[in-house]
């Protein structure tokens, strides 16, 4: 393996200028010719659920109501804040509906009934959206908003878009802004930190440049993979930036610190680069391999959201590995000693440093170090038992100040509570309810008595006006299908206006064949995004099933944010129990290969699991015990385990391979001391960089609407990485190595008592051009 990386080092040094040109030209070409990452994003977690989940089955059951693949519904909400709509307002709303029909992609436009207070009206617009088009949804929403402006609403009439599609478009714009902020702030943070670490001008830039190029190249490549069926979630865009910048800088530090060490040892610059890559190339490669293995294990998950993280993030890590083995060595070979100017790297200049002073104490008292660390981390790990899932966000929140946020606010103010975020209770009857409405009356009565539901809107009271079963059937016999009726009652019908408007509104609750019916309900447990609402889903499903059987319905289901979130939580927990052992198994194999040991992988894996539980416990203390959150976002434990498992092993590999390298020639105690003195600063600096980049998520998330999940993820992962790099890797792991002695390397030759008797063979180094 050493010869492989020696050859890569010689190649990168010899062809240094060509390598830099290829990377720059290739990245520019990818940006210019491939799609953007934001075009491939799915914003709804429910889109990643398997078809067998109850909430997805309920969505299919509701398809006769107009829910079809690639057909999305928007609401145009027109309202006067403090007075009834005027005749001029009604005429303007009609113009808006007419203009909406002419927008390319619109397949159906219906003017719904007025609000109960007479101050607002809704226009439903259904559009065919190509989910694989870069601009389809964005273009449709923008053209619809332009059509509203052209309809020239009178002064005082506020017209806004509402619904998931409008929110998704506004969130995409905010997500692009967040992604740009994360990238910019991360780059600035890393540069400042590296300036402090290296105390030189070029070293930080050269260390960061490969990671920055990998970020630019990864986005288009991931977006192109989406055309082949790879799913991409909205948070992937931000995590890709953070992970590639953080991990790329870590791998860069591994090499740059080793090159600086070689230069201080009197080696010439080009030879120092080649020799440095020979020494740490294996660590960098296996570190990246552990991350890729953990990420690709996500492909075995049932929940598509986790699958959507696997390939995109693995692509990013593969790119940064390639850049770390080619581009960074080429840059270091080009600039040579100038990389570290004005720092003093003269041969023979070696500083003991903080870890050089700490290492002997660990070696002298390994048991005490281990016990103290286990007590601290064990206490935090115990707090992890208080974790509660929350923050599923099945329906995205509109960004503060956006047009869709104004539309959602108008819905909440002027229409039933369920209009803004309803839980849909769907029933399929064996016959048309317009011919026989007794089943509707039975369901209405059963649901009205259910304590799990606080408000209910159904075919017998669609807009606040009550209809009896007899009125519903007679109105259908007299007026025909409700979806064919005009907004204004034709003269001569002799039907009360309230009854006419109520019957016309049943078109959104009853399918054209009259057999599929939905009720829109508000949950007694509260907002559908809360933990309490999520926990109430099984009881709501029981109520709906009982009502269906009582009324003779042939099928029933519950759709909406709360049931979707409940299904997400159930599948997520199942995946966590399924994927974690597999990820541990794959990474343990890689550790055994790189360590040439069966003993070391065991305690290294245990150390990462302990680090994960302690970090999760700290997040519980911060956000639940001390904060006001009811729970942690559902995928936080999963992300923490994958990232801390994989990235924690990066530091394990760097430290342990250096200990093994030194132990070939020195007694183990001295090997630990020298290895920790040499790599301690690298690990803690890398930990600071990675923790800082995740911390940027918290900074950006706290300053933008709808980004609470980013705050929790950023703080939790930052805290976990800091604990991992400053406590677990640099204190606990070396103390275990000291206690186990030569058994760390069993069954390799280094586990034999006499392995130091014969001097190690030294390979002749080839000259570097």
C-alpha positions in Angstrom: 0.0 0.0 0.0 2.9 2.4 0.8 4.2 2.0 -2.8 0.9 2.9 -4.2 0.8 6.2 -2.4 4.4 6.8 -3.1 3.6 6.5 -6.9 0.6 8.8 -6.5 2.9 11.3 -4.8 5.5 11.2 -7.5 2.8 11.6 -10.2 1.2 14.6 -8.5 4.5 16.3 -8.1 5.8 15.6 -11.6 2.6 16.6 -13.4 1.7 19.4 -10.9 0.8 22.1 -13.5 -1.3 19.8 -15.7 -3.2 18.6 -12.6 -4.1 22.1 -11.6 -5.3 23.0 -15.1 -7.4 19.9 -15.4 -9.2 20.6 -12.1 -9.9 24.2 -13.0 -11.1 23.5 -16.5 -13.1 20.5 -15.5 -14.9 22.4 -12.7 -15.7 25.4 -15.0 -17.0 23.0 -17.7 -19.3 21.2 -15.2 -20.7 24.5 -13.8 -21.4 25.7 -17.4 -22.9 22.6 -18.9 -24.6 20.6 -16.1 -27.8 21.5 -14.1 -27.8 23.2 -10.8 -28.3 21.3 -7.5 -31.3 23.3 -6.5 -33.2 22.1 -9.6 -33.1 18.5 -8.3 -34.4 19.2 -4.8 -37.6 17.7 -3.3 -39.0 19.9 -0.5 -41.6 17.5 1.0 -40.4 14.7 3.3 -43.5 12.8 2.4 -42.2 12.5 -1.2 -39.6 10.1 0.2 -42.0 7.7 1.9 -42.5 4.2 0.5 -45.8 3.6 -1.4 -46.8 1.1 1.3 -47.0 3.6 4.1 -50.5 4.4 5.4 -50.3 8.2 4.6 -49.2 7.5 1.0 -52.1 5.0 0.6 -54.4 7.7 1.9 -53.0 10.1 -0.8 -53.7 7.5 -3.5 -57.2 7.0 -2.1 -57.8 10.7 -2.5 -56.7 10.8 -6.1 -60.2 10.9 -7.5 -60.5 14.3 -5.8 -57.9 15.6 -8.3 -54.6 14.6 -6.6 -52.6 13.3 -9.6 -49.0 12.7 -10.3 -47.2 15.9 -11.2 -50.4 18.0 -10.8 -50.1 20.5 -8.0 -52.6 22.8 -6.4 -52.2 26.4 -5.6 -54.6 28.8 -4.0 -55.0 32.4 -5.0 -56.3 34.3 -1.9 -57.9 37.7 -2.4 -58.9 39.5 0.7 -59.8 42.9 2.1 -58.4 43.2 5.6 -61.4 45.0 7.3 -64.4 45.2 4.9 -66.5 42.9 2.7 -65.5 42.3 -0.9 -67.0 44.8 -3.3 -68.4 44.3 -6.8 -65.2 45.6 -8.2 -63.3 43.1 -6.1 -65.4 40.3 -7.4 -64.8 41.4 -11.0 -61.0 41.5 -10.3 -61.1 38.0 -8.9 -62.9 36.8 -12.0 -60.1 38.5 -14.1 -57.5 36.7 -12.0 -59.2 33.4 -12.6 -59.4 34.1 -16.4 -55.7 35.2 -16.5 -54.7 32.1 -14.5 -56.3 29.8 -17.1 -53.9 31.3 -19.8 -50.8 30.5 -17.8 -48.9 27.6 -19.5 -49.2 24.5 -17.4 -52.6 25.4 -15.8 -55.0 22.4 -16.2 -57.9 23.5 -14.0 -59.0 26.8 -12.4 -61.9 27.1 -10.1 -63.3 30.1 -8.1 -64.3 28.8 -4.7 -66.8 30.2 -2.3 -66.4 33.4 -0.3 -65.2 33.3 3.3 -67.7 33.4 6.1 -67.0 37.0 6.9 -67.3 38.0 3.2 -63.9 39.6 3.2 -62.0 37.0 1.2 -62.3 34.6 -1.7 -60.2 31.7 -3.0 -59.3 30.7 -6.6 -57.9 27.1 -6.9 -55.3 26.7 -9.7 -54.2 23.2 -10.6 -51.0 22.9 -12.7 -49.0 20.2 -14.4 -45.4 20.6 -13.1 -42.5 18.6 -14.5 -40.6 17.6 -11.3 -37.4 17.0 -13.3 -37.4 20.4 -15.0 -35.1 23.0 -13.6 -37.6 25.9 -14.0 -41.0 24.3 -14.3 -42.4 25.1 -10.9 -40.5 28.3 -10.5 -41.6 29.5 -13.9 -45.3 28.6 -13.4 -45.4 30.4 -10.0 -43.7 33.5 -11.3 -46.0 33.6 -14.4 -49.0 33.2 -12.2 -47.9 36.0 -10.0 -47.4 38.1 -13.1 -50.9 37.3 -14.3 -52.3 38.5 -11.0 -50.5 41.8 -11.4 -51.8 42.1 -15.0 -55.4 41.6 -13.7 -55.0 44.9 -11.9 -56.7 44.3 -8.5 -58.2 47.4 -7.1 -56.6 49.3 -4.2 -57.1 47.7 -0.8 -57.6 44.2 -2.3 -54.6 42.0 -1.3 -54.0 39.0 -3.6 -51.4 36.4 -2.7 -50.5 32.8 -3.5 -50.8 30.0 -0.9 -50.2 26.3 -0.8 -47.3 23.9 -0.9 -46.1 24.7 -4.4 -45.9 28.4 -3.8 -44.2 27.8 -0.5 -41.7 25.4 -2.2 -40.7 28.0 -4.8 -40.2 30.7 -2.1 -38.3 28.2 0.0 -36.1 27.3 -2.9 -35.1 30.9 -3.3 -34.4 31.1 0.4 -32.5 27.8 0.3 -30.3 29.1 -2.5 -29.6 32.1 -0.3 -28.9 29.9 2.7 -26.6 27.7 0.7 -24.7 30.7 -0.6 -24.5 32.1 3.0 -23.3 28.7 4.4 -20.6 28.5 1.7 -19.4 32.0 2.1 -19.4 32.1 5.9 -17.8 28.6 6.0 -15.0 29.7 3.7 -14.3 32.8 5.7 -14.4 30.9 9.0 -12.0 28.2 7.8 -9.6 30.7 6.3 -9.4 32.7 9.6 -9.0 29.5 11.6 -6.3 28.2 9.3 -4.5 31.5 9.4 -4.3 31.1 13.2 -3.2 27.5 13.0 -0.5 27.9 10.3 0.4 31.5 11.0 1.1 31.8 7.2 -0.6 33.4 4.3 -0.6 30.7 1.6 -1.1 27.5 3.6 -4.7 28.3 4.5 -5.6 29.1 0.9 -3.9 26.1 -0.6 -5.5 23.8 2.1 -8.9 25.1 1.4 -8.8 25.5 -2.4 -9.3 21.8 -3.2 -12.3 21.6 -0.9 -13.8 24.7 -2.5 -13.3 23.3 -6.0 -14.8 20.0 -4.9 -17.9 21.8 -3.6 -18.4 23.7 -7.0 -18.0 20.4 -8.9 -20.1 18.2 -6.6 -23.3 20.3 -7.0 -23.6 19.9 -10.8 -22.6 16.2 -10.7 -25.2 15.4 -8.0 -27.8 17.3 -10.0 -27.0 15.3 -13.1 -27.3 12.1 -11.1 -30.9 13.2 -10.2 -31.8 12.7 -13.9 -30.9 9.0 -13.4 -33.3 8.7 -10.5 -31.2 9.8 -7.5 -33.5 11.7 -5.1 -32.2 14.9 -3.5 -33.7 16.5 -0.4 -33.6 20.2 0.3 -31.2 19.7 3.2 -28.7 17.8 1.0 -27.8 21.0 -0.7 -26.6 22.6 2.6 -25.1 19.4 4.1 -23.1 18.8 0.9 -21.4 22.2 1.2 -20.7 21.7 4.9 -19.5 18.1 4.7 -17.2 18.7 1.6 -15.7 21.9 3.0 -15.2 20.4 6.5 -13.9 16.9 5.5 -11.9 18.4 2.6 -10.1 20.8 4.9 -9.6 17.9 7.4 -7.9 15.8 4.8 -5.9 18.8 3.6 -4.6 19.4 7.2 -3.5 15.7 7.4 -1.2 16.3 4.4 -0.1 19.9 5.0 0.9 19.2 8.6 2.9 16.1 7.5 4.6 18.1 4.7 5.6 20.8 7.2 7.0 18.1 9.5 9.1 16.7 6.6 10.4 20.2 5.7 11.4 20.8 9.3 13.2 17.5 9.1 15.4 18.8 6.4 13.7 17.3 3.3 13.6 19.3 0.1 10.1 20.7 -0.8 9.1 18.4 -3.7 10.5 15.3 -1.9 8.6 16.4 1.3 5.3 16.5 -0.6 5.9 13.0 -2.1 7.1 11.6 1.2 4.2 13.3 3.1 1.6 11.7 0.7 3.4 8.4 1.0 3.0 8.6 4.8 -0.6 10.0 5.1 -2.1 8.9 1.8 -3.3 5.7 3.4 -4.9 7.6 6.3 -6.7 10.0 4.0 -7.9 7.3 1.6 -9.2 5.0 4.4 -10.7 8.0 6.2 -12.7 8.9 3.1 -13.6 5.3 2.5 -15.1 5.0 6.0 -17.3 8.1 5.3 -18.3 6.8 1.9 -19.1 3.3 3.4 -21.3 4.9 6.0 -23.0 7.1 3.4 -23.6 4.3 0.9 -25.1 2.1 3.7 -28.0 4.7 3.7 -29.0 3.2 0.3 -30.4 0.2 2.3 -32.8 2.5 4.2 -36.5 2.3 3.6 -37.0 6.0 4.0 -36.2 7.7 0.7 -34.9 10.8 2.6 -32.0 8.8 4.0 -31.4 7.3 0.6 -31.3 10.8 -0.9 -28.3 11.6 1.4 -26.2 8.6 0.5 -25.2 9.0 -3.1 -24.9 12.9 -3.2 -22.8 13.1 -0.1 -20.7 10.1 -1.2 -20.0 11.9 -4.5 -18.8 14.9 -2.6 -16.4 12.8 -0.4 -15.1 10.9 -3.5 -14.3 14.2 -5.2 -12.5 15.6 -2.1 -10.5 12.4 -1.8 -9.4 12.7 -5.5 -8.6 16.4 -4.9 -6.6 15.6 -1.7 -4.5 13.0 -3.5 -3.8 15.0 -6.7 -4.6 18.7 -6.6 -3.4 19.5 -3.1 0.0 17.8 -3.5 0.4 19.6 -6.9 -0.3 23.0 -5.3 2.2 22.2 -2.4 4.8 21.2 -4.9 4.3 24.4 -6.9 4.7 26.8 -4.0 7.2 24.8 -1.9 8.5 26.5 1.2 6.6 29.7 0.3 3.4 27.8 1.4 4.3 28.4 5.0 5.8 31.9 4.8 6.4 33.7 7.1 6.4 30.9 9.6 9.8 29.4 10.6 10.1 25.9 9.1 13.9 25.7 9.0 15.3 22.2 9.3 15.8 21.2 12.9 13.1 23.6 14.3 10.7 21.4 16.3 8.3 22.6 18.9 7.0 20.5 21.7 3.5 22.1 21.7 0.5 21.5 23.9 0.0 17.8 22.9 3.6 17.1 23.3 3.2 18.1 27.0 -0.1 16.3 27.5 0.9 13.0 25.9 3.4 11.8 28.6 0.7 12.4 31.3 -1.7 10.2 29.4 0.9 7.4 29.0 1.8 7.6 32.7 -1.9 7.5 33.9 -3.9 5.8 31.2 -6.4 4.2 33.6 -7.3 7.5 35.3 -7.7 9.2 32.0 -10.0 6.5 30.7 -12.1 6.4 33.9 -12.6 10.2 34.0 -13.5 10.3 30.3 -16.0 7.4 30.6 -17.7 9.1 33.6 -18.1 12.4 31.8 -19.2 10.9 28.4 -21.3 8.2 30.1 -23.3 10.9 32.1 -24.1 12.8 28.9 -24.9 9.5 27.1 -27.5 8.8 29.8 -29.3 12.0 28.9 -29.9 10.7 25.4 -32.7 8.6 26.8 -34.8 11.8 27.1 -34.8 12.3 23.3 -38.2 12.7 21.7 -38.8 13.0 17.9 -40.2 16.2 16.6 -39.9 18.8 13.9 -40.8 16.6 10.9 -41.9 19.5 8.7 -43.9 17.4 6.3 -45.4 20.6 4.9 -42.7 23.3 4.6 -43.1 26.6 6.3 -43.4 29.7 4.1 -40.3 32.0 4.5 -41.1 35.1 6.6 -42.1 38.1 4.5 -42.7 36.1 1.3 -45.8 36.2 -0.9 -46.7 32.7 0.1 -46.4 33.6 3.8 -48.9 36.4 3.2 -51.2 34.0 1.5 -51.0 31.5 4.3 -51.8 34.3 6.8 -54.9 35.3 4.8 -56.1 31.7 4.8 -55.8 31.5 8.5 -57.5 34.8 9.0 -60.5 34.4 6.7 -61.1 30.7 6.1 -61.6 27.7 8.4 -58.7 26.7 10.5 -58.3 23.5 8.5 -57.8 25.4 5.2 -54.2 26.4 6.0 -52.9 23.0 7.1 -55.7 20.4 7.3 -55.6 16.8 8.2 -57.6 15.0 5.5 -59.9 12.1 6.5 -60.7 10.3 3.2 -63.5 7.7 2.6 -64.5 5.7 -0.4 -68.2 4.7 -0.6 -69.7 1.9 -2.8 -72.1 4.4 -4.3 -72.4 8.1 -5.0 -73.2 10.2 -1.9 -75.2 12.6 -4.1 -77.6 9.7 -4.6 -77.5 8.3 -1.1 -76.1 10.7 1.6 -76.9 8.6 4.7 -73.3 7.3 4.8 -72.0 10.9 4.8 -74.3 11.8 7.7 -73.1 8.8 9.7 -69.4 9.6 9.2 -70.1 13.3 10.0 -71.8 12.3 13.3 -69.1 9.8 14.3 -66.2 12.2 13.5 -68.0 15.1 15.3 -68.0 13.1 18.5 -64.4 12.2 18.3 -62.3 14.0 21.0 -59.2 13.7 18.8 -60.7 16.3 16.3 -61.4 19.9 17.3 -63.0 21.3 14.0 -64.4 19.5 11.0 -65.3 20.6 7.5 -67.2 18.2 5.3 -69.8 18.0 2.5 -72.6 18.8 5.0 -70.9 22.1 6.1 -68.3 22.9 3.4 -68.1 26.7 4.0 -69.8 27.2 7.3 -73.3 26.7 5.9 -75.0 23.5 7.1 -76.6 21.2 4.5 -78.8 18.2 5.4 -78.4 14.9 3.6 -81.7 15.5 1.9 -80.6 19.0 0.7 -77.3 17.6 -0.6 -79.1 15.0 -2.8 -81.9 17.3 -3.9 -79.4 20.1 -4.8 -77.4 17.6 -6.9 -80.6 16.5 -8.7 -81.6 20.1 -9.4 -78.2 21.8 -10.1 -76.1 18.9 -11.4 -72.4 18.4 -10.7 -71.1 21.2 -8.3 -67.8 21.7 -10.2 -69.7 22.8 -13.3 -71.5 25.6 -11.5 -70.4 29.2 -12.1 -69.2 31.4 -9.2 -72.3 33.6 -9.3 -75.7 31.9 -9.0 -77.6 32.1 -12.4 -80.9 34.0 -12.2 -84.2 32.0 -11.9 -82.9 29.1 -9.9 -84.8 30.0 -6.8 -82.1 28.4 -4.5 -81.0 30.3 -1.4 -77.6 31.9 -2.1 -76.0 30.4 1.0 -77.1 26.9 0.0 -75.9 27.5 -3.6 -72.5 28.5 -2.4 -72.3 25.6 0.1 -73.3 23.0 -2.5 -70.8 24.5 -5.1 -68.0 24.2 -2.5 -68.6 20.5 -2.1 -66.7 20.0 -5.4 -63.4 20.2 -3.5 -64.6 17.6 -1.0 -66.4 15.1 -3.2 -65.0 13.3 -6.3 -66.9 13.7 -9.7 -68.3 10.2 -9.3 -69.5 11.0 -5.8 -67.9 8.0 -4.2 -64.7 9.5 -2.7 -65.3 12.0 0.1 -62.9 13.9 2.4 -63.3 15.8 5.6 -60.8 18.4 6.6 -60.1 18.3 10.3 -58.1 20.2 12.9 -56.5 18.0 15.5 -57.3 18.5 19.2 -53.6 17.9 19.9 -52.7 21.1 18.2 -50.7 22.1 15.1 -49.9 19.1 12.9 -46.2 19.8 13.1 -46.0 19.3 16.9 -45.0 16.1 18.8 -48.4 15.9 20.4 -50.2 15.9 17.0 -47.8 13.2 15.8 -48.6 11.0 18.8 -52.3 11.4 18.2 -52.2 9.9 14.7 -52.8 6.2 15.7 -56.0 7.3 17.6 -57.2 9.4 14.7 -56.7 6.5 12.3 -58.7 4.3 14.7 -61.5 6.8 14.7 -61.6 7.0 10.9 -61.5 3.2 10.5 -64.4 2.8 12.9 -66.4 5.5 11.2 -65.8 3.9 7.8 -67.0 0.5 9.0 -70.1 2.1 10.7 -71.0 4.0 7.5 -70.4 1.1 5.1 -67.4 2.8 3.4 -65.2 0.3 1.4 -61.9 2.2 2.2 -60.6 5.0 4.4 -57.4 6.8 5.3 -55.8 9.8 7.0 -53.6 12.2 5.0 -51.8 15.4 5.8 -48.7 16.5 7.7 -49.3 14.7 11.0 -49.9 11.3 9.5 -47.0 11.8 7.1 -44.7 12.8 9.9 -45.8 9.8 12.0 -45.0 7.4 9.2 -41.7 9.2 8.7 -40.9 8.7 12.4 -41.8 5.0 12.3 -39.8 4.3 9.2 -36.9 6.4 10.5 -36.6 4.5 13.7 -36.7 1.2 11.8 -34.0 2.4 9.5 -31.8 3.5 12.4 -31.9 0.1 13.9 -31.2 -1.5 10.5 -28.5 0.8 9.0 -26.4 1.4 12.1 -25.2 -2.2 12.5 -24.4 -2.4 8.8 -22.4 0.8 8.9 -20.5 -0.4 11.9 -19.7 -3.7 10.2 -18.4 -2.0 7.0 -16.3 0.5 8.9 -14.9 -2.2 11.2 -13.7 -4.1 8.1 -12.0 -1.0 6.8 -10.4 -0.3 10.2 -9.2 -3.9 10.4 -7.5 -3.5 7.0 -5.8 -0.2 7.7 -4.8 -1.1 11.3 -3.8 -4.7 10.4 -5.5 -5.7 13.6 -8.7 -7.3 14.9 -8.4 -5.8 18.3 -8.2 -2.1 17.6 -11.4 -1.8 15.5 -13.4 -3.1 18.4 -12.6 -0.3 20.9 -12.4 2.3 18.1 -16.0 1.5 17.1 -17.1 1.5 20.8 -15.5 4.9 21.3 -17.5 6.4 18.4 -20.7 4.9 19.6 -20.0 6.4 23.1 -19.2 9.8 21.4 -22.5 9.6 19.5 -24.6 8.9 22.5 -22.8 11.7 24.5 -23.4 14.2 21.7 -27.0 13.2 21.4 -27.4 13.5 25.2 -25.9 17.0 25.1 -28.3 18.0 22.4 -31.2 16.7 24.6 -29.9 18.8 27.5 -29.5 22.0 25.3 -32.7 21.9 23.3 -35.2 19.9 25.5 -34.1 20.2 29.1 -32.8 23.8 29.0 -34.5 25.0 25.9 -38.2 25.1 24.9 -38.2 22.4 22.2 -40.6 19.5 22.7 -38.2 17.2 20.8 -35.3 16.9 18.4 -35.8 16.9 14.6 -36.5 13.3 13.6 -33.3 12.7 11.5 -30.8 14.3 13.9 -29.9 11.0 15.6 -29.4 9.4 12.2 -27.2 12.2 10.9 -25.2 12.4 14.1 -24.5 8.7 14.1 -23.5 8.6 10.4 -21.3 11.7 10.6 -19.7 11.0 14.0 -19.2 7.4 13.2 -17.5 8.1 9.8 -15.7 11.4 10.6 -14.7 10.2 14.1 -13.0 7.3 12.5 -11.0 9.8 10.3 -9.3 11.0 13.4 -8.9 7.5 14.8 -7.2 6.4 11.6 -4.8 9.4 11.6 -3.8 8.9 15.2 -3.7 5.1 15.2 -1.7 4.8 11.9 0.8 7.3 13.3 1.1 5.3 16.6 1.6 2.1 14.5 4.2 3.9 12.4 6.2 5.0 15.4 5.7 1.7 17.3 7.6 -0.1 14.5 10.8 1.4 15.9 9.9 2.6 19.4 8.4 1.1 22.6 4.7 1.7 22.6 4.7 4.3 25.4 7.2 6.4 23.4 5.3 5.7 20.2 2.1 7.1 21.7 3.8 10.1 23.1 5.5 11.0 19.8 2.4 10.2 17.7 0.1 12.3 19.8 2.6 15.1 19.9 2.7 15.0 16.1 -1.0 14.5 15.4 -2.8 16.1 18.3 -2.8 19.6 16.8 -3.9 18.1 13.5 -6.9 16.4 15.0 -8.0 19.3 17.2 -7.5 21.8 14.3 -9.4 19.5 12.0 -12.1 19.2 14.6 -12.4 22.9 15.0 -12.7 23.3 11.3 -15.4 20.7 10.9 -17.3 21.8 14.0 -17.1 25.4 12.8 -18.5 24.5 9.4 -21.5 22.7 11.0 -21.8 25.7 13.4 -22.3 27.9 10.4 -25.6 26.0 9.9 -26.8 27.2 13.3 -25.8 30.8 12.5 -27.5 30.8 9.1 -30.5 28.9 10.4 -31.1 31.3 13.3 -31.2 34.2 10.9 -33.7 32.8 8.4 -37.3 31.7 8.7 -38.2 28.1 8.6 -34.7 26.9 9.4 -35.0 25.7 13.0 -33.8 22.2 11.9 -30.5 23.8 10.7 -30.0 25.3 14.1 -30.5 22.0 15.9 -28.3 20.1 13.4 -25.6 22.6 13.4 -25.3 22.9 17.2 -25.6 19.2 17.9 -23.0 18.1 15.3 -20.6 20.9 16.3 -20.8 19.9 19.9 -20.4 16.2 19.1 -17.4 16.8 16.8 -15.7 19.0 19.5 -16.1 16.4 22.1 -14.9 13.7 19.7 -11.7 15.5 18.7 -10.7 17.1 22.0 -11.7 14.2 24.4 -12.3 10.9 22.7 -9.7 10.8 20.0 -6.8 12.6 21.8 -7.4 11.4 25.3 -9.5 8.2 25.6 -8.2 6.3 22.6 -4.5 6.8 23.4 -5.2 5.7 27.0 -6.8 2.5 25.8 -3.9 1.9 23.5 -1.5 2.3 26.4 -3.5 -0.1 28.5 -3.7 -2.8 25.9 0.0 -2.6 24.9 1.1 -4.9 22.1 -2.4 -6.5 22.0 -3.6 -3.5 20.0 -2.0 -5.0 16.9 -3.2 -8.6 17.3 -2.9 -10.8 15.2 -0.2 -8.9 13.2 3.5 -9.4 13.7 3.6 -6.2 15.8 1.6 -8.0 18.6 4.6 -10.3 19.2 6.8 -9.4 22.2 10.0 -9.4 20.1 8.8 -7.4 17.1 11.3 -4.6 17.9 14.3 -7.1 17.9 14.9 -6.7 14.2 15.2 -3.3 12.6 12.5 -2.4 10.0 13.4 -2.6 6.4 13.9 0.7 4.7 12.7 1.0 1.1 14.9 3.1 -1.2 13.2 6.3 -2.1 12.9 7.2 -5.8 13.9 10.7 -6.8 11.2 13.2 -7.3 11.3 15.5 -10.3 
